[in-house]
Amino acid sequence: MTELWSHALLGLSIMLAMGFITWLYSLYHEDVSIVDSLWSLMFLAGAISYSLSAAKLSAANVLLLTLVTVWSLRLSVFLTVRNWGQPEDRRYREIRQNNEPYFRFKSLYIVFGLQALLAWIISAPLLAALTSEFPINTVVILATLLWTAGFLIESIADNQLYRFKASKENSGKVLNTGLWRYSRHPNYFGEFLIWWAFYLFAVASGAWWTVFSPLLMSLLLLKVSGVTLMEKDINERRADYRQYIASTSAFIPWKPKQSVSYMQRGHQS
């Protein structure tokens, strides 16, 4: 257990250092939105450090590290491209307004330090699984299938939304086609599946106790920085969103309650 804590603290140090360096970058650009692109990279950095700490990597360990790498790079690149040249995200503008004066300095711990700490806690299944040698078994296969489903759902949903928002004709409209017809937040649902898949890798290694990680991620996606935050004032910004809420599942993809064909494409973010 002492050795595990040593590996964990190394991961925390790396994530905090990444947060600090990115904070310095945000001071120059006066925009903390870059933390979105950093988020998944913190997990990748942690996973790599955990892997290097392991005495030996099994095929299951390599598979997990590969899945983390693919997920992390895809999400970071997507968010970087999406936010490039855009003003600071409205979520962070609100945080900035609520924490003035001296937000530029407070953001070190309010935004970047907090993200690093959360990433470290949530990375517990990666720590446990990547520092334990275990074979590819039924649970690992199930985890891989679950990860694949989550990755495809998240990637497709992100791409559908990105392509829609690239058209000025869709300004102010509500996205209700593709995966967005069955869930108001299919990208978050995909992320949800991915983290439960990572947890199953930990279960396969014997670390069932890391269940707090996917539970915390689920809480963040549903009640904190995900669904609840995105829909807090959505009715003010999207005229048709109230009808969209009435007809479409908030999270888990499901058949629409009523036809939404009369609505135009768009989304809440």
BELJOBEL-V744041 format. One record per pair of residues at least 6 apart in sequence whose C-alpha atoms are under 7 Angstrom apart, sorted by the first residue. I is the first residue (numbers start at 1). J is the second residue. Records with the same first field share a line. If there is no record, write none. Layout:
I=J  J
This chain:
7=50  53
8=127
11=46  49
12=120
15=42  116
16=113  116
19=112  113  116
20=108
23=108  112
26=32
27=104
31=88
32=88  92
33=88  89  92
35=112
36=79
37=76  79  80
38=76
39=115
40=72  75  76
41=72  76
42=119
43=119  123
44=68  69  72
47=65  126  127
50=127  130  131
51=130  131
53=131
54=130  131
56=133
57=133
58=133  134  135
59=135  136
60=134  135  136
61=130  133
96=103
121=213
122=213
124=210  213
125=198  199  202  210
126=198  202
128=202  207
129=201  202  205
132=205
134=205
139=200  204
140=200  201  204
143=197  198  200  201
144=197
146=193  194  197
147=193  194  197
150=190  191  193  194
151=190  194
153=186  187  190
154=186  187  188  190  191
157=179  186  187
158=187
164=170  266
165=266
170=265  266
172=238  266
173=238  264  265  266  267
174=238  240  241  263  264  265  266  267  268
175=264  265  266  267
176=265
177=265
179=186
180=186
181=248  256
182=248  249  253  254  255  256
183=248  249  250  251  252  253  254
184=248  249  250  251
185=250  251
186=251  253
188=221
189=251  252
192=218
195=214
196=214
199=211  214
202=208
220=226
221=227
222=228
230=268  269
234=241  268
235=241  242
238=268
247=256  257  258
248=256  257
